[in-house]
Amino acid sequence: MSVDEKKTIPQQEIDREVEEAISTETAGLDPEKATEIREKIRKRVREEMEREMRLRTAAERRDEERRRREERRKEKHHEEGEMFQRFNRNFRFQHMVMFTSVILLIITGMPIKFPNFILSRLVINLWGGINNSTLVHRIGAGMLIYFMVHHLFYTILSRDGRRDFLLLIPMPKDLKDAVQNVRFFLGKEGEKPKFGRFSYIEKFDYWAVYWGCIIMIGSGALLWGESIALKYMPKFVLDIAHEAHSDEAMLATLAIVIWHFYNVHFNPERFPGTLMWWHGQISEHEIKEEHPLEYDEIMAKRKQQAAAEGTN
Amino acid sequence: MSTAVPSVAAPCIHTRLHRLATNLGEKCGFKSLFAVIAAAILGIGLLSFPPPAEARISLEKCTLCHGKSEFRKVLVDGKIRDIFVTADSLKGSVHEKKTCVDCHFDVSEIPHRVRPRRVTCTHCHYKGNAEGAPQWDGYLAYFDSVHGKAIAQGNVKAPMCQDCHGSHAIVKTKNDKSAVAQQHVAETCGRCHIEIYAKYRTSIHGVAVSKGIKEAPSCTGCHGEHTIYGPKDPKSTVYATHVADQCSKCHASVSIMSKFGIETEQVHTYKESFHGVANQFGSRTVANCSSCHGTHDIRPAADPLSSVNPQNVPKTCGKCHPGANPNFAVGKMHIDAKKKEAGIVYYVASFFKYLTIGTMLALIAHIALDMYGRSKRLRGGK
């Protein structure tokens, strides 16, 4: 019996079937007991049906809402086409932890690097003094360390993580793409290079984060536990850590605020910003423009799946 | 008229009467009126009592007893108070032209039966005074200082004006013989703060002062003069967050430090360090100059007794960093990453500087080319 047929059966039919089953099972019992059992079974069946109805209604309601939202989006932005899931929930969570910690670290760290800057005293007072500011700085540091550990486990244990990591390894094609892209900027090349899931720009950002995290967390740990560190290593090592921490912070801040913000938020195609970090979705138009090779792979995979289903 | 009046007595009497007129007169009219009255009294005085005899008798009356070298008083606690004063005591001082009762004005008969009250310097040294005495409101700052408040609370040991400036033999501060001149102020303060004076005398600052070096700081160089507050008072120049500023007044000055072969880099390297930044933002527990170098007993780093001698660094740093060991002394203190003397730290700083510049130039160039390409295609499209 299919689902559709099940839905169309009227209540009467169900009641009749239940009655027949009850009659069969209670044939040898006393009339009083038979009546008692019949009422109990009828009540139970009604409860089960109501529960199933509720579950189905909620599920249908969610699907209906999603379908309606998708239709509304298509009406407003018909040129975008279909939406693809570019980043999964785990990855987006990592990114949010990372950027929250980095923002805290920059806000609380820059007044220490530039104490005479006009806003530094204001920022320090915002946290209620230098002691609170350093506390927040260490909270941010803790979050960054957590992010790095989480990401390593994600890369090792998750299928998406392993796939992305392999795709992020620099290749000779990246150098070729970079040269072609510059020529395209200058108008010497008529066509933009075809990028896969990750272009050389994104690969640079990814490995820059590794470089930055290793230096900042390494030197920061020494400075955090300065008294303990000085038990095992001479003072000039701490001086090196202090210098590296300060200078790498400057480099990372500039790279993020200028380079990453431009590529992701401020370039004319996305201005004034994208919400991909929140919902992780990319439109058909954008994926065709920015990641055409990945789009081709997805289409090929779909075709393959459709062919496989056809065979079954 | 002028030739008949002796020059010694007349100015004194005239000055006192004029001061009285100034005190009482609040308007020009009143001032003129009192001036006339003063002149009249002066005339009467001349006729009734011979001023020369009066002045001479007055001075002789004081020195009749006080002029004896063995004249002294045994106090109730057994100490002996020498009250020997002669006509030469005021000679050479800023009060040379004054008489005894100009300051000891509560003495009305001789011999006086009770000891006169301590001299109140503000009797003349108030702002706007007609005497020509220094018109300075330092005494107002003094009342708010730790000394002034101790006086107000009845502390008999707290110093008043004459305890520092002297009593009869007061000379100008610029005079090297003055009790509050740079060379002598430590001895003056040390009469009460004797333990601190003992430390200071053998410190590098104390030794420099005794050699006659003008730039070296004495007590007043750091703590102030009349506006001295306790070191835990936020208004003090030696409060935890003010010490660095106070020390840097000399140690940041290349013109001063170059005379003695001392570097000035300590000042800006401290201010750029975490210690300096936290101190600047109000932290009272973070290290300042005196936390490491000491307060009154500052010595050169090469001195084995110095708190910043390499052998003593673990103990000095251990006040805040428990468990400090000789590792704290391996490497230059007050390191300046911009100078080659910093060693490996200089090369690390250079590496990051050029890495940052190179990376950001490349990235910004990429962005600029991207924008250029977009605008070009946009214009081409039109």
Boltz contact constraints between the chains, C-beta under 6 A:
constraints:
  - contact:
      token1: [A, 112]
      token2: [B, 277]
      max_distance: 6.0
  - contact:
      token1: [A, 115]
      token2: [B, 277]
      max_distance: 6.0
  - contact:
      token1: [A, 115]
      token2: [B, 280]
      max_distance: 6.0
  - contact:
      token1: [A, 124]
      token2: [B, 281]
      max_distance: 6.0
  - contact:
      token1: [A, 130]
      token2: [B, 278]
      max_distance: 6.0
  - contact:
      token1: [A, 130]
      token2: [B, 281]
      max_distance: 6.0
  - contact:
      token1: [A, 130]
      token2: [B, 283]
      max_distance: 6.0
  - contact:
      token1: [A, 185]
      token2: [B, 369]
      max_distance: 6.0
  - contact:
      token1: [A, 185]
      token2: [B, 370]
      max_distance: 6.0
  - contact:
      token1: [A, 185]
      token2: [B, 373]
      max_distance: 6.0
  - contact:
      token1: [A, 187]
      token2: [B, 376]
      max_distance: 6.0
  - contact:
      token1: [A, 227]
      token2: [B, 321]
      max_distance: 6.0
  - contact:
      token1: [A, 230]
      token2: [B, 327]
      max_distance: 6.0
  - contact:
      token1: [A, 230]
      token2: [B, 328]
      max_distance: 6.0
  - contact:
      token1: [A, 231]
      token2: [B, 325]
      max_distance: 6.0
  - contact:
      token1: [A, 234]
      token2: [B, 327]
      max_distance: 6.0
  - contact:
      token1: [A, 234]
      token2: [B, 330]
      max_distance: 6.0
  - contact:
      token1: [A, 234]
      token2: [B, 331]
      max_distance: 6.0
  - contact:
      token1: [A, 235]
      token2: [B, 328]
      max_distance: 6.0
  - contact:
      token1: [A, 235]
      token2: [B, 330]
      max_distance: 6.0
  - contact:
      token1: [A, 235]
      token2: [B, 331]
      max_distance: 6.0
  - contact:
      token1: [A, 236]
      token2: [B, 331]
      max_distance: 6.0
  - contact:
      token1: [A, 239]
      token2: [B, 331]
      max_distance: 6.0
  - contact:
      token1: [A, 239]
      token2: [B, 335]
      max_distance: 6.0
  - contact:
      token1: [A, 239]
      token2: [B, 345]
      max_distance: 6.0
  - contact:
      token1: [A, 240]
      token2: [B, 345]
      max_distance: 6.0
  - contact:
      token1: [A, 240]
      token2: [B, 348]
      max_distance: 6.0
  - contact:
      token1: [A, 243]
      token2: [B, 337]
      max_distance: 6.0
  - contact:
      token1: [A, 243]
      token2: [B, 345]
      max_distance: 6.0
  - contact:
      token1: [A, 243]
      token2: [B, 348]
      max_distance: 6.0
  - contact:
      token1: [A, 243]
      token2: [B, 349]
      max_distance: 6.0
  - contact:
      token1: [A, 244]
      token2: [B, 348]
      max_distance: 6.0
  - contact:
      token1: [A, 247]
      token2: [B, 352]
      max_distance: 6.0
  - contact:
      token1: [A, 251]
      token2: [B, 356]
      max_distance: 6.0
  - contact:
      token1: [A, 254]
      token2: [B, 360]
      max_distance: 6.0
  - contact:
      token1: [A, 259]
      token2: [B, 363]
      max_distance: 6.0
  - contact:
      token1: [A, 262]
      token2: [B, 367]
      max_distance: 6.0
  - contact:
      token1: [A, 268]
      token2: [B, 374]
      max_distance: 6.0
